[in-house]
Amino acid sequence: MILEIERKFLVSGDAWRSQVSGARRIRQAYLANGGTTSVRVRVIDGSSAKLTVKGAARADGPALSRPEFEYAIPVADALAMMEMRNGRIVEKTRYLVPAGAGRTWEVDVFTGALEGLVLAEIELERPDEEVALPDWLGREVTGDPRYGNMALALEA
Amino acid sequence: MILEIERKFLVSGDAWRSQVSGARRIRQAYLANGGTTSVRVRVIDGSSAKLTVKGAARADGPALSRPEFEYAIPVADALAMMEMRNGRIVEKTRYLVPAGAGRTWEVDVFTGALEGLVLAEIELERPDEEVALPDWLGREVTGDPRYGNMALALEA
């Protein structure tokens, strides 16, 4: 188990693209949700897969904290489990942008049903960690239920 | 992924006890359920643990078939995930009783909130496989939603 601590922002413009250090294609879906618990299956670059259980999120200073349990699983299992999903398969390209101090902005450019949405997340070690906010960030949406990964998978 | 094919019965009396070839203590809970999909965490003999995703059950001849994905996980993860459960922790001792032809009756003697309930399950390779039914079996409850593992965890 790890405790995931993160902040999330809308992204405005393309200035981040010149700083990209890596990218991967992500397809993910939610298998089930038990109120505050979610179970997600994710395929990365079509070649690896993970099963992730997340517990209840809670506001923790400016960030959101959430227990997270993640296991590598066979891609074939992930693809079969996606057929058992709730809601849609979410597709995005995740671009990695160095954030300084060893941290990374993950800029998610959604495709398919969520085309046009671009979100940036940063994972922190401590909820109160200072973060330099680049100009290309838009409004902060940490804790906004509309931008939660599960909401994006379930909303019409 | 495996396809789990099983039949389930109530158990009457103790005649099976003289044939027990093994036993293990099981504690399990459900993390989430997405309609037909369930996610279960199980600790066996306090020393190993599994995370199991099951898809929709469907009647298949006299048996019930269901896609199942199971992964070994650290016991510490399982115990932490149990805190995120829906419903209760189900506790039982599972006794193994040889069924012939390489198969095994799993006789589950529940304790705690379900004290008094005893169920026997057999896993089959084919839905139409012939099964010799020992005298100590009571009524068949294959497919009876009241005796599903998730129902037993969720019902008051």
Interface residues (C-beta under 8 A of the other chain):
Chain A: M1 Y30 L31 A32 N33 G34 G35 T36 T37 S38 V39 L51 V53 G55 A56 P67 F69 Y71 I73 A76 D77 A80 M81 E83 M84 R85 N86
Chain B: M1 Y30 L31 A32 N33 G34 G35 T36 T37 S38 V39 L51 V53 G55 A56 P67 F69 Y71 I73 A76 D77 A80 M81 E83 M84 R85 N86
